[in-house]
Amino acid sequence: MKKVLMLAGDFAEDYEVMVPFQALGVAGVQVDVVCPGKKSGEAIKTAIHDFEGDQTYSEKPGHLFILNATFDDVSAEDYDGLYLTGGRAPEYIRLDPKVISITKYFMNNNKPVAAICHGIQVLTAADVVKGRTLTAYPAVGPDVTMAGGNFQNVDVDKAVVDGNLVTSPAWPGNTAICKEFLKILG
């Protein structure tokens, strides 16, 4: 059984945690969801982001997601892949040195990595996108470019694959990103 580490946090986008967690589980992948500073059995609050014709997404309260692993106990070497959720969580979990270390481990060892929406902020903070082609929520595009990546502005239901890295702009791309992530997981 393949094992994937999912990095999340309070106000991660609801669908960008729930859907891949469930979809990868259906495919027989064990997904351990962790948050810096929290333990297995504790919850994160999610947020629902929607596209309602405004200049950016709207945000509403989501669900509580119960973490199934403890951040302090995980070791990147125990996992086959990494999944970076979106929403507002990436803007602050990327400040945790262990989050950066985990992300660098997967990218530097060419292990499968999926990142959706604002999850790409973790990749840019880890300084691992230089020369890579990827997508993100459009507001994160300048971050990708400044970090030396090749930002692709694609439809929100698409995914971009570059070697071990698969990215998507937002939750409408869950099907595409999960499908491509499963391919690179083998």
N, C-alpha and C positions, 0 to 999 in steps of 0.2 A: 504494500500500500504506500502510495506517495504521501508525503507530509508537506503541507504548506503553512508558513507563518504569515498571518495577516496582522498588519500594524494598523491600529485604529485609535480613536480617542473620543472624548466628549464632542458632540456635534459633528461627528463624521456623518456623511450623507447616508440616510437610512437604506436606500436601495443599493448603495455601493458597499454596504457591509452585508446586509441580509441576503441579497440575491446571490452574490458570488459564494458566500458561505454555504448556502443551501445547494446551489447548482454544483459546486465542486464536490460537496458531500454526496450528492446523487451519483456523481461520476466515480465514486469510490475513493475520493481524496480526503485524507484527514486534514482539517483546517483548524489550527490553533490560533485563536484571536486574542491578542494582547494589547494592553495600553500602558504606557509608562506611568508608574506610580499606583497601579491597580493590580489586584490579585484575582485569581480564578474565583468565580462565583460573584464577583462584584459586577456592577453594571456601568455601561456608558450610555449617555443620552444621545440619541441620534437626531438629526434634523432632516426634514423633507424639503428638498429643493425642487422647485417647479418652474417651468417656462411658461409664463402667462402673458407675454407681450410687453413686459417691462424692459428696461435697458439691461437688466441682469436678472438672474433667477430670484424668485421669492423664496422665503424660508419660513417653515412652520415646524412646530414640535413634532418629533418622530416618536419612535418606540424606545424602550429600554432594551439594550442588547446585553445579555449576560456573558461575560468573558469566560472562556473555558480553559485558560492557561494564565500563568502568572508571569508578567513581563520580566521580573528580576531572575526568574528561573530558566528562561529560554536561552538556548545557544544556537546560533545560526547554523552551525555545522550539523545539527540534528534534522535539518529540513532540506527538502528537494527544491522548494520554490518560495518566493516572497510575493505577497500581495499587498499593495499600498492603497488604502481606501482614500476617498476624496472627502469633500465637505470642508468644514473649517478646521478639523483636527490637524491636518498636515502643517498648518501654519505654526502650531506650537509644539507638536511632537518632534518636529525636525530640530528643535532646540536641545533635545536629549542626546548626549554623546553616544549612548548605546544604540539609538535609532540610526544614527549616522554610521556607526561601526557595522551594524547588521546590513544596512543597505550597501555599503562598500564591499562587504564580504560577498554578497550575492553577485553584484555587478563585476567585481574584479575576478571572480571565479567562474564567470560565464554561466551561472545558474539562472533558471527561469525567474523573471521578474515581471509582474503586472502592476501597472499604476494607472489609476483613473482620475480624471478631473483635476482637483487640486493636489492629489497624491503625488503628482510630479514635483511639487515643491520640496518633497523629501529628497528626490533624486537631484534636484539642482543644489540643495544645501549640502548634499554628500559629494558634490563635484564629480558626478559620474556620467554626465550627458554630453561632454565634449565630443564632437564628431558623430554623435548618434542622431538618428531620425526618429522623431516622436511627435505625439500630439498631446493636448491637454485642454482644459477649459480655456477658451480664447484669452481670458484675462491673465492667464499664466504663460501665454506665449512669449511675451517679452522676457520673462525669467529664463525660459528655455534658451532663447537667443543669446542673452547676456552670459549664460553659462556655457556657451559654445555649441549648443545643440542645433539641429536643423528642425525647426518647428513646422509641422504640417497642419494646416487648418482644414480639417475634414468634417463631414457631417457628423452630428452627435451620436448617430447609431453605428458608427464605423470604428474600426481599430487599426492601429499602425503597428507593424511588426518590424523590428530591426534586430536580427540575431536572437539573443536571449531575452529581449525586452519587448513587451507588448503594452500599448497604451491606448486609451480611449478618452474622448473629451468629456463625457458625462454619462449618467446612468442609462440613457436610452441605448448606449453602446454595451450594456452588460452581456447581451447574447454574443456579440462579436468578440469582446475581450475574453470572455470565459472560453469560447470555442478556440481561439488562438492560443490562450494560455495553456489549455489542456493539450494542444498539439505540441508545444515546446516542452511541456512536462513529460511528454512521452507516454 
